[in-house]
Amino acid sequence: MAYYFFKLIPPRPTFPADITPAEADLMKQHVVYWRGKMAEGQMLAFGPVADPKGTYGVGLLRLDDGTDPRSLANADPVVAAGVGFRCEVHPMPSLVLPEA
């Protein structure tokens, strides 16, 4: 297994305070997409971060070795729409999880 930190960067610093109806629709698709990846066991957790310097989204991915995390990130509806959202994906050498 490999773990990754996913960071979704919005199209402008004022987002989501000035979200447009089209962006709101894309964000709904974004949530549905990542909930699906969660159901598949690939997304462990995701959500917005209310950073005073600007809101962004984070996710923690758990992928089979050899799975390209960028392909998942690029398929995110808000990224794929080409309307200014972008993402960063960084490997995590380890991740501490609650014991089952």
C-alpha positions as CSV (number, residue, x, y, z in Angstrom):
1,M,0.0,0.0,0.0
2,A,1.0,3.6,-0.7
3,Y,-0.3,6.7,1.0
4,Y,-0.7,10.2,-0.4
5,F,-1.6,13.7,0.7
6,F,-4.0,15.4,-1.8
7,K,-4.4,19.2,-1.7
8,L,-7.1,20.8,-3.8
9,I,-6.3,24.5,-4.5
10,P,-9.3,26.6,-5.5
11,P,-9.3,29.0,-8.5
12,R,-9.0,32.2,-6.4
13,P,-8.2,33.2,-2.8
14,T,-11.7,34.3,-2.1
15,F,-13.2,30.9,-2.8
16,P,-15.6,29.6,-1.5
17,A,-17.1,32.9,-0.2
18,D,-17.8,33.9,-3.8
19,I,-18.6,30.5,-5.3
20,T,-20.6,30.6,-8.5
21,P,-23.6,28.3,-9.2
22,A,-21.5,26.4,-11.8
23,E,-18.7,25.9,-9.2
24,A,-21.2,24.8,-6.6
25,D,-22.4,22.1,-9.1
26,L,-18.8,21.0,-9.7
27,M,-18.2,20.9,-6.0
28,K,-21.2,18.5,-5.6
29,Q,-19.7,16.3,-8.3
30,H,-16.3,16.5,-6.5
31,V,-17.8,15.2,-3.3
32,V,-19.7,12.4,-5.1
33,Y,-16.4,11.4,-6.9
34,W,-14.3,11.2,-3.7
35,R,-17.1,9.5,-1.7
36,G,-17.0,6.8,-4.4
37,K,-13.2,6.5,-4.0
38,M,-13.9,6.3,-0.2
39,A,-16.3,3.4,-0.8
40,E,-13.6,1.7,-2.9
41,G,-11.2,2.1,0.0
42,Q,-8.9,4.5,-1.8
43,M,-9.8,7.8,0.0
44,L,-9.5,7.6,3.8
45,A,-10.7,11.1,4.6
46,F,-11.2,14.4,2.8
47,G,-12.6,17.9,3.5
48,P,-12.0,21.6,3.4
49,V,-9.4,23.4,5.5
50,A,-10.4,26.9,6.7
51,D,-6.9,28.4,6.5
52,P,-6.9,32.1,7.2
53,K,-4.6,32.6,4.2
54,G,-7.1,30.8,1.9
55,T,-9.4,27.8,2.1
56,Y,-8.3,24.6,0.3
57,G,-9.2,20.9,0.4
58,V,-7.3,17.9,1.6
59,G,-7.6,14.2,1.2
60,L,-5.6,11.2,2.4
61,L,-5.3,8.5,-0.2
62,R,-4.5,4.8,0.3
63,L,-3.7,3.2,-3.0
64,D,-2.4,-0.2,-4.2
65,D,1.3,-0.1,-5.1
66,G,1.6,1.1,-8.7
67,T,-1.6,3.0,-8.8
68,D,-1.0,6.5,-10.1
69,P,-2.4,9.1,-7.6
70,R,-2.3,11.8,-10.3
71,S,-4.7,9.9,-12.4
72,L,-7.3,10.0,-9.6
73,A,-6.6,13.6,-8.9
74,N,-6.9,14.6,-12.5
75,A,-10.2,12.8,-12.8
76,D,-11.7,14.9,-10.0
77,P,-14.5,16.7,-11.7
78,V,-13.4,20.2,-10.4
79,V,-9.9,19.6,-11.8
80,A,-11.0,17.9,-15.0
81,A,-13.4,20.9,-15.8
82,G,-10.4,23.1,-16.4
83,V,-11.9,26.1,-14.5
84,G,-8.9,27.0,-12.4
85,F,-8.9,24.3,-9.6
86,R,-5.6,22.5,-9.3
87,C,-4.2,19.8,-7.1
88,E,-1.0,18.8,-5.5
89,V,-0.3,15.1,-4.6
90,H,2.5,14.2,-2.3
91,P,3.6,10.8,-1.2
92,M,3.5,10.0,2.6
93,P,6.2,7.5,3.6
94,S,3.9,6.3,6.4
95,L,0.5,7.0,7.8
96,V,-0.6,6.2,11.4
97,L,-4.2,4.9,11.4
98,P,-6.4,3.7,14.2
99,E,-6.0,0.1,15.0
100,A,-8.8,-2.1,13.8
